[in-house]
Amino acid sequence: MITAIVLIKTSVDRIPEIAESIAALDSVSEVFSVTGTYDLVAMVRVARHDDLADVIPGRISKIPGVEATDTHVAFRTYSQHDLEAAFAIGLDA
């Protein structure tokens, strides 16, 4: 699974509607409204690297009100949830 973090600039007056449209896309797992230079951050998870082109410039960037994107592809994922699950293997709760 390939994970991309997509920083998104939008029309400020339409942030909630744009966030909902992005969140409705199949490969988007979460969308966060954030402070700072960007308005939204989307987590995109796809099976193949080539699929990123279909999702980010192919769908996210074409949503009305999306002005710019900046994509960062993750090398590895570190998660407290994953660590807890790994250490709990074989243990009864």
N, C-alpha and C positions, 0 to 999 in steps of 0.2 A: 504494500500500500504506500503510495506517495502522498505526502502531506505538503500543501502549500499554504502559506500565510499571505493573504491578499489585503494590502492596505488600500483603502478606497476613498477618493475625494468625490463628494456629491453636491448636488444643489442643496443648500442648507435648509431650505424650506420644505424639502421632501424626504428628509432622512428616514423617518419611520416607514414610509411607503416603499422606498428603495430597499431598505433593510429587509422588509417582508418579501419583496420580489426576489432578492438574492437568496434568502433563507429557503425559499420554495424550490430552488434548483436541486436536482438529485444529488450532485456530488458535494454540495455545501452542507457541512455538519453543524456549524454555528456561525452566527453573525453578531458582532459586538458593536454597539454605539460607543465611541470613545472620544476623549478630549485630545487636543493637540493638533498637529498638522493635518491628520486624516480624520474623516468623519466615521468610517466604519472599518472593521477588521473582519474578514471572512476566513474561515478554515475550510479549505477544499481538500478532499481526499479522493484520489483516483487510483485505479489499478495500474495504469501505464502512464509513463511520462508524456506521451503524445496526447493523452486525454486532457491534459492541462490546457492545451490550445483550444480544445472544444469548449471547455468550461469558462476560462477566464476571458480571453479576447472574443471568443465565439458567443458567449451568453452574458456573462456579468457586464462586460464593457458595453454591450448593446442595450442594456436596460436604460430607459429614459431617465435622465438625471445623474447618471454616473459620468463624472467628468474625467477621472484619471484613476489608474491602478498602479500599484507597485507590488510585485510578487516576489516572495522569498520562499524557496523550496527547502524543506527540512532535510538535513542529512540523517539525523536520528531523532527519535522521540523519547524523551525521558518523562515519566509520569509517576507521581506518588501512587496513584491507583494501580498501575501496572506492577510496581514494586511490592505493594501490599499483597496483591493477588499471587505473585510468584512465591513469596515467603509463606503464604497460607496453604500451598499445595500439600494435600495429604493431612491437613489438620482439621479436626471437627470443630465447628463453631460452638 
